Amino acid sequence: MADPVTRRAAGWAALVAAPLAVLAGLASFALLDGFGPGEPDPAASAGVGGTPAPSPRATGPVAMPAPALPERAETVCRALLSRLPDTLRDAARRPVGAGPEQNAAYGDPPVTVACGVAPARFPPTDRVYRLDAVCWHATADGTVWTTVDREAAVRVTVPRADDPPGRWAKELSTPVTEAVPALPPAQVPFGCTN
């Protein structure tokens, strides 16, 4: 039989531990959003290793304008669209709302490709980029890349500037080279010729 001092200490420990355990349980329940609306639990939305779990990706049609194209541009654009890959990097190709013969989209947020667009207008001092035999002009924020050495201009729009710049345009340079004829050298901006 235990001595009275040990029994008394065990009794006090039980009196103190039981309410603390209940309080800890209630606090945990509240932190895990057990009492209704509140801040989401960051651990619940984290994936493996604490990295955010991927959010659902949109797969529906991407709204894009589809102006009427001259016959030659339409033929060239159809040839380009037939050569585009089903996946661009890790982004799957998505349907477009209009102009599937001249437009394509990948991923969410979408990277879009539009063929037969108006030629890029820019000062002659702007930089142009030769990426895998195609010459591109980029907007100042790096989100819109347009070919400047092709019979039908092709525009690639990315949701935000990439690092390295132009990686999406570079990925599309091979299909552009294969399908869209180059302009005569006299019509190509300075900086695009070898």
One Martini backbone bead per residue (centre of mass of N, CA, C, O) as a GRO file, in nm:
protein
  194
    1MET     BB    1   0.097   0.035   0.022
    2ALA     BB    2   0.076   0.361  -0.011
    3ASP     BB    3   0.168   0.638   0.096
    4PRO     BB    4   0.020   0.941   0.177
    5VAL     BB    5   0.201   1.127   0.005
    6THR     BB    6   0.170   0.983  -0.268
    7ARG     BB    7  -0.139   0.998  -0.280
    8ARG     BB    8  -0.162   1.304  -0.270
    9ALA     BB    9   0.009   1.366  -0.524
   10ALA     BB   10  -0.170   1.203  -0.720
   11GLY     BB   11  -0.428   1.367  -0.674
   12TRP     BB   12  -0.318   1.644  -0.765
   13ALA     BB   13  -0.234   1.556  -1.045
   14ALA     BB   14  -0.521   1.478  -1.137
   15LEU     BB   15  -0.656   1.758  -1.083
   16VAL     BB   16  -0.468   1.907  -1.290
   17ALA     BB   17  -0.457   1.724  -1.554
   18ALA     BB   18  -0.752   1.699  -1.644
   19PRO     BB   19  -0.816   2.000  -1.716
   20LEU     BB   20  -0.574   2.037  -1.908
   21ALA     BB   21  -0.664   1.824  -2.113
   22VAL     BB   22  -0.932   1.958  -2.185
   23LEU     BB   23  -0.816   2.229  -2.281
   24ALA     BB   24  -0.634   2.112  -2.503
   25GLY     BB   25  -0.863   1.983  -2.666
   26LEU     BB   26  -1.025   2.243  -2.721
   27ALA     BB   27  -0.799   2.397  -2.862
   28SER     BB   28  -0.759   2.197  -3.092
   29PHE     BB   29  -1.045   2.205  -3.201
   30ALA     BB   30  -1.046   2.509  -3.265
   31LEU     BB   31  -0.794   2.510  -3.457
   32LEU     BB   32  -0.955   2.289  -3.648
   33ASP     BB   33  -1.249   2.418  -3.689
   34GLY     BB   34  -1.478   2.303  -3.478
   35PHE     BB   35  -1.645   2.607  -3.434
   36GLY     BB   36  -1.637   2.696  -3.729
   37PRO     BB   37  -1.579   2.967  -3.870
   38GLY     BB   38  -1.255   3.053  -4.012
   39GLU     BB   39  -0.951   2.991  -4.028
   40PRO     BB   40  -0.759   2.808  -4.202
   41ASP     BB   41  -0.578   2.525  -4.200
   42PRO     BB   42  -0.259   2.502  -4.307
   43ALA     BB   43  -0.221   2.190  -4.285
   44ALA     BB   44  -0.466   2.103  -4.464
   45SER     BB   45  -0.331   2.250  -4.739
   46ALA     BB   46  -0.096   2.070  -4.720
   47GLY     BB   47   0.137   1.885  -4.836
   48VAL     BB   48   0.407   1.739  -4.881
   49GLY     BB   49   0.633   1.890  -4.668
   50GLY     BB   50   0.445   2.168  -4.658
   51THR     BB   51   0.341   2.195  -4.930
   52PRO     BB   52   0.123   2.299  -5.133
   53ALA     BB   53  -0.155   2.204  -5.251
   54PRO     BB   54  -0.303   2.150  -5.529
   55SER     BB   55  -0.506   2.311  -5.724
   56PRO     BB   56  -0.748   2.325  -5.915
   57ARG     BB   57  -0.777   2.286  -6.263
   58ALA     BB   58  -0.850   2.429  -6.542
   59THR     BB   59  -1.029   2.291  -6.857
   60GLY     BB   60  -1.168   2.490  -7.002
   61PRO     BB   61  -1.235   2.728  -7.201
   62VAL     BB   62  -1.059   2.986  -7.366
   63ALA     BB   63  -1.079   3.315  -7.407
   64MET     BB   64  -1.064   3.423  -7.756
   65PRO     BB   65  -0.991   3.586  -8.020
   66ALA     BB   66  -1.134   3.558  -8.382
   67PRO     BB   67  -1.041   3.682  -8.640
   68ALA     BB   68  -1.046   3.723  -8.953
   69LEU     BB   69  -0.867   3.559  -9.209
   70PRO     BB   70  -0.675   3.529  -9.442
   71GLU     BB   71  -0.621   3.263  -9.634
   72ARG     BB   72  -0.316   3.232  -9.589
   73ALA     BB   73  -0.316   3.263  -9.278
   74GLU     BB   74  -0.505   3.027  -9.224
   75THR     BB   75  -0.321   2.807  -9.338
   76VAL     BB   76  -0.076   2.862  -9.155
   77CYS     BB   77  -0.224   2.832  -8.881
   78ARG     BB   78  -0.315   2.543  -8.916
   79ALA     BB   79  -0.031   2.429  -8.934
   80LEU     BB   80   0.058   2.520  -8.656
   81LEU     BB   81  -0.167   2.386  -8.478
   82SER     BB   82  -0.087   2.090  -8.574
   83ARG     BB   83   0.215   2.123  -8.421
   84LEU     BB   84   0.121   2.141  -8.153
   85PRO     BB   85   0.131   2.042  -7.849
   86ASP     BB   86  -0.037   1.886  -7.581
   87THR     BB   87   0.225   1.975  -7.419
   88LEU     BB   88   0.357   2.246  -7.212
   89ARG     BB   89   0.546   2.113  -7.039
   90ASP     BB   90   0.301   2.079  -6.773
   91ALA     BB   91   0.085   2.188  -6.982
   92ALA     BB   92  -0.223   2.144  -7.088
   93ARG     BB   93  -0.429   2.139  -7.334
   94ARG     BB   94  -0.686   2.367  -7.430
   95PRO     BB   95  -0.963   2.493  -7.504
   96VAL     BB   96  -1.128   2.723  -7.716
   97GLY     BB   97  -1.383   2.954  -7.775
   98ALA     BB   98  -1.215   3.058  -8.037
   99GLY     BB   99  -1.030   2.970  -8.303
  100PRO     BB  100  -0.884   2.670  -8.338
  101GLU     BB  101  -0.715   2.756  -8.611
  102GLN     BB  102  -0.549   3.008  -8.426
  103ASN     BB  103  -0.580   2.883  -8.131
  104ALA     BB  104  -0.420   2.841  -7.802
  105ALA     BB  105  -0.401   2.650  -7.484
  106TYR     BB  106  -0.231   2.642  -7.152
  107GLY     BB  107  -0.335   2.585  -6.866
  108ASP     BB  108  -0.332   2.720  -6.511
  109PRO     BB  109  -0.286   2.970  -6.610
  110PRO     BB  110  -0.289   3.071  -6.929
  111VAL     BB  111  -0.126   2.991  -7.222
  112THR     BB  112  -0.116   3.171  -7.525
  113VAL     BB  113  -0.196   3.117  -7.881
  114ALA     BB  114  -0.167   3.345  -8.164
  115CYS     BB  115  -0.262   3.354  -8.500
  116GLY     BB  116  -0.267   3.633  -8.709
  117VAL     BB  117  -0.172   3.881  -8.589
  118ALA     BB  118  -0.075   4.173  -8.530
  119PRO     BB  119   0.186   4.336  -8.562
  120ALA     BB  120   0.441   4.448  -8.401
  121ARG     BB  121   0.487   4.756  -8.224
  122PHE     BB  122   0.812   4.924  -8.237
  123PRO     BB  123   1.093   5.046  -8.171
  124PRO     BB  124   1.409   5.015  -8.318
  125THR     BB  125   1.546   5.001  -8.014
  126ASP     BB  126   1.431   4.750  -7.954
  127ARG     BB  127   1.442   4.439  -7.842
  128VAL     BB  128   1.533   4.129  -7.982
  129TYR     BB  129   1.465   3.764  -8.002
  130ARG     BB  130   1.659   3.480  -8.068
  131LEU     BB  131   1.469   3.171  -8.078
  132ASP     BB  132   1.521   2.913  -8.247
  133ALA     BB  133   1.496   3.087  -8.536
  134VAL     BB  134   1.320   3.304  -8.381
  135CYS     BB  135   1.173   3.626  -8.378
  136TRP     BB  136   1.122   3.830  -8.086
  137HIS     BB  137   0.885   4.036  -7.911
  138ALA     BB  138   0.867   4.212  -7.602
  139THR     BB  139   0.725   4.325  -7.354
  140ALA     BB  140   0.819   4.493  -7.078
  141ASP     BB  141   0.682   4.257  -6.884
  142GLY     BB  142   0.702   3.965  -7.046
  143THR     BB  143   0.389   3.857  -7.148
  144VAL     BB  144   0.446   3.940  -7.460
  145TRP     BB  145   0.503   3.744  -7.760
  146THR     BB  146   0.625   3.837  -8.092
  147THR     BB  147   0.660   3.782  -8.402
  148VAL     BB  148   0.896   3.945  -8.665
  149ASP     BB  149   0.975   3.697  -8.904
  150ARG     BB  150   0.674   3.637  -9.008
  151GLU     BB  151   0.408   3.605  -9.214
  152ALA     BB  152   0.266   3.519  -8.944
  153ALA     BB  153   0.178   3.632  -8.657
  154VAL     BB  154   0.288   3.534  -8.325
  155ARG     BB  155   0.125   3.502  -8.002
  156VAL     BB  156   0.250   3.502  -7.664
  157THR     BB  157   0.077   3.452  -7.353
  158VAL     BB  158   0.154   3.524  -7.020
  159PRO     BB  159   0.063   3.564  -6.687
  160ARG     BB  160   0.381   3.599  -6.632
  161ALA     BB  161   0.682   3.660  -6.581
  162ASP     BB  162   0.967   3.490  -6.665
  163ASP     BB  163   1.217   3.243  -6.546
  164PRO     BB  164   1.322   3.273  -6.807
  165PRO     BB  165   1.291   3.464  -7.059
  166GLY     BB  166   1.100   3.308  -7.317
  167ARG     BB  167   1.036   3.002  -7.269
  168TRP     BB  168   0.767   2.974  -7.425
  169ALA     BB  169   0.862   3.076  -7.698
  170LYS     BB  170   1.085   2.867  -7.732
  171GLU     BB  171   0.896   2.616  -7.728
  172LEU     BB  172   0.748   2.738  -8.009
  173SER     BB  173   0.966   2.769  -8.237
  174THR     BB  174   0.955   2.506  -8.395
  175PRO     BB  175   0.663   2.516  -8.506
  176VAL     BB  176   0.703   2.789  -8.642
  177THR     BB  177   0.929   2.706  -8.836
  178GLU     BB  178   0.761   2.470  -8.976
  179ALA     BB  179   0.484   2.662  -9.054
  180VAL     BB  180   0.614   2.961  -9.068
  181PRO     BB  181   0.715   3.169  -9.281
  182ALA     BB  182   0.959   3.369  -9.363
  183LEU     BB  183   1.073   3.661  -9.411
  184PRO     BB  184   1.227   3.873  -9.576
  185PRO     BB  185   1.515   4.026  -9.481
  186ALA     BB  186   1.408   4.327  -9.541
  187GLN     BB  187   1.156   4.274  -9.314
  188VAL     BB  188   1.358   4.242  -9.090
  189PRO     BB  189   1.467   4.327  -8.807
  190PHE     BB  190   1.702   4.446  -8.641
  191GLY     BB  191   1.859   4.155  -8.480
  192CYS     BB  192   1.749   3.887  -8.653
  193THR     BB  193   2.004   3.847  -8.794
  194ASN     BB  194   2.306   3.667  -8.843
   0.00000   0.00000   0.00000
